[in-house]
């Protein structure tokens, strides 16, 4: 599901405080109140599905471009990856029916605001490369 060019990056006017509130309501139950993720997040559970990863700098969220993070949140992990031709049984649900696009961007802006400078710079470069390569 390709996003229009203007939706490939977190908008400059995203509401970080609003995103923090939405994160607490919709994301913290799985990804942790402090973005710490679930224990043993790199090892599949008994159901074969990976636990929710951290969204702080110890996780891999900052390894991904904004467009993929948006799609993953909106569509859910399985569907977002299927769009890219990857079959993966993700436990991440889609929030398209619960959150507006703007609310998703606000959550992502909040998450990104918590990363150290180095991780933000790497993630920004990956977002720009993804746009240049037409992967988003």
N, C-alpha and C positions, 0 to 999 in steps of 0.2 A: 504494500500500500504506500505508494510514493506520496510524499507531502509536498504541498506547494513550497516554492523556494523560501517564502517568508516564514515557514513553519519548520525549517531545518535547524534552527538554533533557538535557545531560550531567548525570548524577547528582552530587550534592554530594560523595558519598563515592567518586568515581571515583579509581582508583589511577594517579596521574600517572607515577610511576616505572615501574610495570608497563606503562603505555602507551608510555613511551619505549622500553622494551625491545622491545615488539611492533612499534612503528614501525620500529625498526632492522631487525627481521626481515622484516616484510611490506611496508613502504612505501618505505624509503630507497633501494632499488634503482632506483626510478622518480622519486620525489619529492626525492631527495637526502638525504644524511646530516645536513645542516644545514638541511633543509626548503627548499632553494634551487630545487628544480624542475629541469627539463631546459632546455638552451639553446633560445632562440627559441620558448619555450612558447606564445607568442601567434600563431604562424604554423603552419598545417598542414604536416605532413611530406609526403613524396611519396605516401603512402597516403591523404592527405586528412584524417588524424586529427591533432588537436592534441597536442603533447608534454605530458608531465605538468607541471602548474603548480607553482609554489612554494606551500608551506603557511605560509611566514613572512609578515610583513606586506607584502611586495612583491607577493604574489599576490592572488587573489580569494577564497580560502577564507573569510576573515572576513566577506565580503559575504553569506554564506549562513547561514540559520537552522540550528540544531542538527539538527532533524528531517531536513532535506534532506541534510546532511552524513552523517548516520547511514545514510539510505537509499542514498545514492550509494556508500558504502563497502560496505554489506551486499549490495545488489542489483547494483552496477555502474552506471556512468554511463548507458549506453543505457537500461537497464530503469528506473532511478530517474526519469529524465526522461520516459520513455514513460508512466509512471504519472500524471505531471502533464500529459500530452497534448503533450509536446514530442518531436519526432523529431530526434535528434542522435546522430551516430556517434561516441561517446566511446570512447577507448582504455582507460578505467578498468574493470578487471574487478570482479566481485562477489566478496566474501569470505565469503558466508554459509556455505559449506562448510568454511571454514578457521578462522574466528574466531567466537566466541560474541558475542552482543549486548553482554555486559559488556566483553569485550575491545575491541570496536569503540568503545564509550563511553570506555574507558581511553585508547585512541589519540587520540581526539578531545580528551579532556581534556589530554593532553600537548601536542598541537598548539596548543590555545588558551592553554596556560600560557606559551607562548613569545612571544605577541603583546604589543606595547606596550599600555598601559592604554587609549588612545583606540580602538584596533581592537577590544579586548575589549568596551568599552562599546557601540560601534556594533553589534557582532555580537550582544551580549545583547539590545539593543533590537530588532534584526531578528528574533531568536528569539521574543521576547515578542509582537511584532506578528504574526508568523506564527501563533502559537497563538491570539491574539485573533481573527484573521481566519479561523481554521479551515483554513489552508492546509497544516498539518502533520497 
